[in-house]
Amino acid sequence: MEKENVLEIEFLPVWDKWAWKISKNKIKNNHLKDLDINTEIWVDPMLKATVDLFKDDSFLIDTDSLINDEIKKRLENIVEKINEKYGTPKRWRAEKGGQYFYIDTFGEISSDTEYDLSEDSESYEFGNYFRTIAEAEKYRDRIKEILLNRETEEECNSEK
């Protein structure tokens, strides 16, 4: 199964060095220490990062510093290993122009066309985005059961 990256880095050449920045961070708690990968990384909310490369010449690099070709290669290798180890299973998403299904406010299964609009992304990010009617029906039934049980729990709590 294809995995979604938890960390992505972009590089920009600056003379004979490289500027770099975090373009995607889904690392839990914005901190990762992995002795198998020989690195420790901290990412702040503004996507600024500090990375400890360990190795024999252990030193810290951060997104405010320029790096040489050797460090760039090491950083790319570390990011690749992090994504291999910590990447999350990628959920299906329709191609642009493709069809997907969702549960509407009345509990009915509806379909829509993926145009990469904010509405499509919001449905996808919330998890209300399905490949088939059968899949949408399965989750609708589970959601309905949860909501109906919630009503019963409230009634039980109010009787005490």
Contacts in CASP RR format, 6 or more apart in sequence:
PFRMAT RR
TARGET T0000
AUTHOR 0000-0000-0000
METHOD contacts of the structure
MODEL  1
MEKENVLEIEFLPVWDKWAWKISKNKIKNNHLKDLDINTEIWVDPMLKAT
VDLFKDDSFLIDTDSLINDEIKKRLENIVEKINEKYGTPKRWRAEKGGQY
FYIDTFGEISSDTEYDLSEDSESYEFGNYFRTIAEAEKYRDRIKEILLNR
ETEEECNSEK
1 89 0 8 1.000
1 90 0 8 1.000
2 89 0 8 1.000
2 90 0 8 1.000
3 83 0 8 1.000
3 84 0 8 1.000
3 87 0 8 1.000
3 88 0 8 1.000
3 89 0 8 1.000
3 90 0 8 1.000
4 26 0 8 1.000
4 87 0 8 1.000
4 88 0 8 1.000
4 89 0 8 1.000
4 90 0 8 1.000
4 91 0 8 1.000
5 24 0 8 1.000
5 26 0 8 1.000
5 83 0 8 1.000
5 87 0 8 1.000
6 24 0 8 1.000
6 25 0 8 1.000
6 26 0 8 1.000
6 27 0 8 1.000
6 82 0 8 1.000
6 83 0 8 1.000
6 86 0 8 1.000
6 87 0 8 1.000
6 88 0 8 1.000
7 22 0 8 1.000
7 24 0 8 1.000
7 25 0 8 1.000
7 26 0 8 1.000
7 27 0 8 1.000
7 41 0 8 1.000
7 79 0 8 1.000
7 82 0 8 1.000
7 83 0 8 1.000
7 86 0 8 1.000
8 22 0 8 1.000
8 23 0 8 1.000
8 24 0 8 1.000
8 79 0 8 1.000
9 20 0 8 1.000
9 21 0 8 1.000
9 22 0 8 1.000
9 23 0 8 1.000
9 75 0 8 1.000
9 76 0 8 1.000
9 79 0 8 1.000
10 20 0 8 1.000
10 21 0 8 1.000
10 23 0 8 1.000
11 18 0 8 1.000
11 19 0 8 1.000
11 20 0 8 1.000
11 72 0 8 1.000
12 18 0 8 1.000
12 19 0 8 1.000
12 20 0 8 1.000
13 19 0 8 1.000
14 66 0 8 1.000
16 68 0 8 1.000
17 66 0 8 1.000
17 67 0 8 1.000
17 68 0 8 1.000
18 66 0 8 1.000
18 67 0 8 1.000
18 68 0 8 1.000
18 69 0 8 1.000
18 71 0 8 1.000
18 72 0 8 1.000
19 66 0 8 1.000
20 63 0 8 1.000
20 67 0 8 1.000
20 72 0 8 1.000
20 75 0 8 1.000
21 47 0 8 1.000
21 63 0 8 1.000
22 43 0 8 1.000
22 47 0 8 1.000
22 48 0 8 1.000
22 49 0 8 1.000
22 63 0 8 1.000
23 47 0 8 1.000
25 43 0 8 1.000
25 47 0 8 1.000
25 49 0 8 1.000
26 88 0 8 1.000
27 41 0 8 1.000
27 43 0 8 1.000
27 82 0 8 1.000
27 86 0 8 1.000
30 42 0 8 1.000
30 43 0 8 1.000
30 44 0 8 1.000
30 45 0 8 1.000
31 40 0 8 1.000
31 41 0 8 1.000
31 42 0 8 1.000
31 43 0 8 1.000
32 39 0 8 1.000
32 40 0 8 1.000
32 41 0 8 1.000
32 82 0 8 1.000
32 86 0 8 1.000
33 39 0 8 1.000
33 40 0 8 1.000
34 40 0 8 1.000
34 82 0 8 1.000
34 85 0 8 1.000
36 85 0 8 1.000
37 78 0 8 1.000
37 81 0 8 1.000
37 82 0 8 1.000
37 85 0 8 1.000
38 53 0 8 1.000
38 54 0 8 1.000
38 55 0 8 1.000
38 78 0 8 1.000
39 51 0 8 1.000
39 52 0 8 1.000
39 53 0 8 1.000
39 54 0 8 1.000
39 78 0 8 1.000
39 82 0 8 1.000
40 51 0 8 1.000
40 52 0 8 1.000
40 54 0 8 1.000
41 49 0 8 1.000
41 50 0 8 1.000
41 51 0 8 1.000
41 52 0 8 1.000
41 78 0 8 1.000
41 82 0 8 1.000
42 49 0 8 1.000
42 50 0 8 1.000
42 51 0 8 1.000
43 49 0 8 1.000
47 63 0 8 1.000
48 62 0 8 1.000
48 63 0 8 1.000
48 64 0 8 1.000
49 62 0 8 1.000
49 63 0 8 1.000
50 60 0 8 1.000
50 61 0 8 1.000
50 62 0 8 1.000
50 63 0 8 1.000
51 60 0 8 1.000
51 61 0 8 1.000
51 62 0 8 1.000
51 75 0 8 1.000
51 78 0 8 1.000
52 58 0 8 1.000
52 59 0 8 1.000
52 60 0 8 1.000
53 59 0 8 1.000
53 60 0 8 1.000
53 61 0 8 1.000
53 71 0 8 1.000
53 74 0 8 1.000
53 75 0 8 1.000
53 78 0 8 1.000
55 74 0 8 1.000
61 67 0 8 1.000
61 71 0 8 1.000
61 75 0 8 1.000
67 75 0 8 1.000
91 124 0 8 1.000
91 127 0 8 1.000
91 129 0 8 1.000
92 131 0 8 1.000
93 100 0 8 1.000
93 114 0 8 1.000
93 124 0 8 1.000
93 129 0 8 1.000
94 100 0 8 1.000
94 114 0 8 1.000
94 131 0 8 1.000
95 114 0 8 1.000
96 114 0 8 1.000
96 115 0 8 1.000
96 116 0 8 1.000
97 113 0 8 1.000
97 114 0 8 1.000
97 115 0 8 1.000
98 113 0 8 1.000
98 114 0 8 1.000
99 111 0 8 1.000
99 112 0 8 1.000
99 113 0 8 1.000
99 114 0 8 1.000
100 111 0 8 1.000
100 112 0 8 1.000
100 114 0 8 1.000
100 120 0 8 1.000
100 123 0 8 1.000
100 129 0 8 1.000
100 130 0 8 1.000
100 131 0 8 1.000
101 109 0 8 1.000
101 110 0 8 1.000
101 111 0 8 1.000
101 112 0 8 1.000
101 129 0 8 1.000
101 130 0 8 1.000
101 131 0 8 1.000
101 132 0 8 1.000
101 133 0 8 1.000
101 135 0 8 1.000
101 136 0 8 1.000
102 109 0 8 1.000
102 110 0 8 1.000
102 111 0 8 1.000
102 112 0 8 1.000
102 123 0 8 1.000
102 128 0 8 1.000
102 129 0 8 1.000
102 130 0 8 1.000
102 136 0 8 1.000
103 109 0 8 1.000
103 110 0 8 1.000
103 128 0 8 1.000
103 136 0 8 1.000
103 139 0 8 1.000
103 140 0 8 1.000
103 143 0 8 1.000
104 110 0 8 1.000
107 140 0 8 1.000
107 144 0 8 1.000
109 133 0 8 1.000
109 136 0 8 1.000
109 137 0 8 1.000
109 140 0 8 1.000
112 119 0 8 1.000
112 120 0 8 1.000
112 123 0 8 1.000
114 120 0 8 1.000
120 129 0 8 1.000
123 129 0 8 1.000
130 136 0 8 1.000
130 139 0 8 1.000
END
